[in-house]
Amino acid sequence: FPYPSPNQDCIPYKIEIASSNMMKGVSFFVTVAILALASSLASAYDPSPLQDFCVAINDVKSGGLNTLGISLARIDYAPYAVNSPHTHPRGTELLVVIEGTLLAGFVTSDPNKLFTKVLNKGDVFIFPIGLIHFQINIGETAALAFASFNSQNPGLITIANAVFGSNPPINPNVLIKAFQLDKGVVEYLQKAFAPN
């Protein structure tokens, strides 16, 4: 800036310097505020990445999945085949039908409400974490679906196998009362689901 001559009025020059200094101050304050906000943000993608013990088969077969917090499964269904009632205790499942027609459903926790939907090619269905769910191919042709999980190790508990095929077996008296079955039926089911 050229300096004003002693005869000129200096007020506009002083205002220009003051506004320039004020803009530098505002700019500095905005920069500091943005840096403070940006550095205080944190994010997490998997509430339990299980780094103390990774036991999922998917992690071993595909090491790139370790710590990503995701997994994917291809499910092929023969005509009228059933993916029997099961649960994933550590992951929500998103099912995408690629070919065929499936009936999918899940049961909520108490009051045990059943939600079902017929799924065709391109349809998507979500099974919330830990809820019992199933699929059945209701078509006359084979069906194909992909299931994705928001966990690298969602776990799998097949209900019938867990209840009737546990090792050691659950006391038959417990199952008789829980399912209101005869002792012979419970023993038959335990024998049918017994681990090999």
N, C-alpha and C positions, 0 to 999 in steps of 0.2 A: 504494500500500500504506500502511496506517496504521502509524505507527511504534509499536513496542512500548513499553509503559510501563517504567520502570526496574525495577519489581517482577517483570515477566514474564520467563519464560525466553526468551532470544533465539536459541537453537540452531535451532528449526524455521525461523525467519525467515531465518537465515544459509544454511541448506540450500536453501531456496526460491530465494534470490538466486543461490547457486552453481549450482543446476541450471538456472536460467534463463540464466545466462551460458554454461554449458556447451552448452545447446541452441543458443544463438546462434552459438557457435563451430563446432559440428557443422554447422549449417545453412550457415554461411559456407564451411566446408571442402567440403561436398557441392556447393555452387554453383560454387565455383572448379574442382573436379574435373570437373564436367559441362561447363563452358565450355572447359576445357583439352582434353577428349576431343573435343568437338564441333568445335572449331576446328582439330584436327589431322587430321581426316578429309579425304580427297581422293578424287575419282572421275574416271574417264575412260570414254568410251563408244565411241570409234573409234580404234584404235591408230594409224591413218594417215589423218587426215582430208584429206590432199592439198591443203592450203590454198595451197601454193606454185604449184600448177598444177591448176586444176579444168577438166578437159576432157570430162567426161561429158555426153552429150547430155541426159540427164535433168535435170541441174542447169540447163542453159540453158532447156529447155522449161518447167521448173517451179522457179523460183528459190527457192521455199520449202524445197526439199530441201537447198540448200547448207548444209553443216556439220551437218545433222541425223544423218548416219551411217546413214540407211536409204534404201531405194528399193523400188518395187513395180512389177511388170510383169503385164499381162494376156496370157495365151497362149491363142489359139484354135486348135484342132486339127481339121482336116477328118477324115473317116473314114480310118483307117489312115495318117494323116500322122505324120511323124517329126520330132522336135526332135533333130537329129543330135548325135553326141558332141561335147561342148564342155566348157569349164571357165571358172570365174570366179576369176581369180587374187587378187582382193582382197575376196572376200565369200562367206559361207556362204549357201546358198539354202534357203528353206523353201517347199515347193510344196503348195498346197491345191487339191484337185479340187472344182470347183463342179458340173460336169455331165460325164457320160460315164465311160469306163473307160480308164485309162492303164496301161501297163507302164513303170515307172521303174526306173532302176538307176544305180549308180556303181561305179567300179573304184578300189580302194585303191592306195596306192603299194606298192612291192614288199612282198609277193609277188603283186601284181596280182589280188586277190580281187574277184570280181564279186558285188555285192549287188543283187537285184532284188525288186520287189514289185508286184503288181497293185493299182492304186488305184481305188477307186470314189468316188462322190459323198460328200464330207465327209472323205475320207481325207487325211492329211498325210504328207509325206516330206521328209527333210532331206538335202541334198547338202553335205558338208563343204567348206570353203574349198579351192580349188585342185584338187579331184579331178575327173577326167573323168566326165561323167554324160550321161544321155539320157532321153528319154521318147518313147513311141509310143502313138498312139491305137489300141487293139486292138478298139474297138467299131465297130459299123456306123453309128453316129450321130456327129455332131460332139461334141467335148469342149471344156470350158472349165476353165482353171486360173489361179490367181494365184500368182505367185512373189514372195516378199519376200526382201530381202537386208539383211544387217547392215552395209551400206556404201552411201554415196551414189553410189559409182562402183565396182561390183563388177568391171567389166571383162568382156569376152567373147572367148574364143579358141575358134573352131570348129576342131576338130582337122584334118579333111580339108583345109579351106581353108588353114590355117596350114602344113601339111606339103607339100601338092601345089600350092598356089596362091600361095606367097610371091613377093614382088617385091623383088629379083631372085629367080629360082628357085633352090632348093637343088640342088646338084650331083647329077645323076642317079645317079652312082656311090655316093653316100652313101645314097640311098633304095633302090637295088638291094640293097645289103648289109644295110641296116636291116630292110627288109621281105621280103628274099629273093625278089625279083621279077625278071622279065626286063626288059631295058632297054626293049623296046617297050611293056610295060605301064606302066612308070614314065613314059615320054614321053607315052603316051596320057592318064594321070591328070593329069600336069602341064598338058597342053593343055586338058583338061576343066575344071580348076579355075583356069586362068589368069585373072588379073583383067582385066576388060573395059577 
